[in-house]
Amino acid sequence: MSAVHRYDESLPDEAVGQASTLTARLDAKLAELARSGYRIQWIEASEKELVTLFAEGGDEAIVLDPDPDVDRAWYGGFEIRPSEKGLVWIYLEGEYEGLSAHIVS
């Protein structure tokens, strides 16, 4: 069983105003989940959101794994994967039984 939580619907109004960029919203959500003790497994983002993260964060926003034999990319300390789904999905363990996901838009 898994569950999905809409991040943008759960933020208090003042937090939405402070997190005006996708990068700020994603960073805030990752920090919130880590503080809550959840184990973030990976992030998935659509092409549109990946481009936005690069535009907002620069070339170092998403980096390729330093091992040339590993086909992975990283956003901070978290693996980030391309996705056909829209928005940004954060997959984690520890909130419900099995995997759950939070959506950042």
Secondary structure, DSSP 8 states (H G I E B T S, - for coil): ---EEEHHHHS-HHHHHH--SHHHHHHHHHHHHHHTT-EEEEEEE-HHHHHHHHHHH-TTSSEE-SSTT---EEETTEEEEE-SSSSEEEEEESSSSSEEEEEE-
